[in-house]
Amino acid sequence: MSCVDLLSFEPVDARLRPLRLHPGRPVECRQWIEQIDYKALGREVNQGLPEYMQDQVKDPAQVSSRTWSLYRDYLEVLNARVQGIRRQS
């Protein structure tokens, strides 16, 4: 897999915390996140995720339904690309 800085491109909430760790994320987002498997992805690009980036966000910021919808679209595209690269490897 080619080099990429996963944390630089990851969508965040108003407090700059990854949306994938937000406790209020919709079920569809959770399903895409499971398929992407960020821990495996981090190993594949030699970029382990720091421990604090793996735990659920405490005291989450409000996230609009529009943001969740866009995030779901982002995850769908990301998953398609990641799975395609994994199949080639």
C-alpha positions as CSV (number, residue, x, y, z in Angstrom):
1,M,0.0,0.0,0.0
2,S,1.4,3.4,-0.8
3,C,2.3,6.0,1.8
4,V,-0.4,8.1,3.3
5,D,-0.7,10.1,6.5
6,L,-4.0,8.7,7.7
7,L,-4.5,11.1,10.5
8,S,-4.1,14.2,8.4
9,F,-7.0,13.4,6.2
10,E,-9.4,12.0,8.7
11,P,-12.6,14.0,9.3
12,V,-12.9,15.4,12.8
13,D,-15.5,17.1,15.0
14,A,-15.5,20.7,16.2
15,R,-12.9,19.8,18.9
16,L,-10.6,18.2,16.2
17,R,-11.3,14.6,17.3
18,P,-11.8,11.8,14.7
19,L,-15.5,11.2,13.8
20,R,-14.8,7.4,13.8
21,L,-14.3,7.6,17.6
22,H,-17.5,9.7,18.2
23,P,-20.0,7.7,20.3
24,G,-23.0,9.1,18.4
25,R,-21.9,7.9,15.0
26,P,-24.7,6.3,12.9
27,V,-24.8,2.5,12.4
28,E,-24.0,2.9,8.7
29,C,-20.8,4.7,9.6
30,R,-19.9,2.0,12.2
31,Q,-20.3,-0.7,9.5
32,W,-18.0,1.1,7.1
33,I,-15.4,1.7,9.8
34,E,-15.4,-2.0,10.7
35,Q,-14.8,-2.9,7.0
36,I,-12.0,-0.4,6.7
37,D,-10.4,-1.6,9.9
38,Y,-8.3,1.4,10.8
39,K,-5.9,-0.7,13.0
40,A,-5.1,-3.0,10.1
41,L,-4.8,0.0,7.7
42,G,-2.4,1.7,10.1
43,R,-0.2,-1.5,10.0
44,E,-0.4,-1.7,6.2
45,V,1.0,1.8,5.8
46,N,3.4,1.5,8.7
47,Q,1.6,4.1,10.7
48,G,0.2,2.7,13.9
49,L,-2.5,4.8,15.5
50,P,-1.6,6.3,18.9
51,E,-3.5,4.8,21.8
52,Y,-5.4,8.0,22.4
53,M,-6.7,7.8,18.8
54,Q,-8.2,4.4,19.4
55,D,-10.5,5.1,22.3
56,Q,-14.0,6.4,22.0
57,V,-14.3,10.2,22.4
58,K,-15.5,11.4,25.8
59,D,-17.6,14.6,26.0
60,P,-18.3,14.6,22.3
61,A,-19.1,17.7,20.3
62,Q,-22.5,17.9,18.5
63,V,-22.3,16.7,14.9
64,S,-25.0,17.7,12.5
65,S,-26.9,15.1,10.4
66,R,-25.5,16.7,7.3
67,T,-22.0,16.1,8.6
68,W,-22.8,12.5,9.4
69,S,-24.2,12.0,5.9
70,L,-21.1,13.5,4.3
71,Y,-18.9,11.3,6.6
72,R,-20.8,8.2,5.5
73,D,-20.1,9.1,1.9
74,Y,-16.4,9.6,2.7
75,L,-16.2,6.2,4.4
76,E,-17.9,4.5,1.5
77,V,-15.4,5.9,-1.0
78,L,-12.5,5.3,1.3
79,N,-13.6,1.7,1.9
80,A,-13.9,1.0,-1.9
81,R,-10.3,2.3,-2.4
82,V,-8.8,0.5,0.6
83,Q,-10.5,-2.8,-0.4
84,G,-9.3,-2.4,-4.0
85,I,-5.7,-1.9,-2.9
86,R,-5.9,-4.8,-0.5
87,R,-7.1,-7.1,-3.3
88,Q,-4.1,-6.1,-5.4
89,S,-1.6,-6.8,-2.6
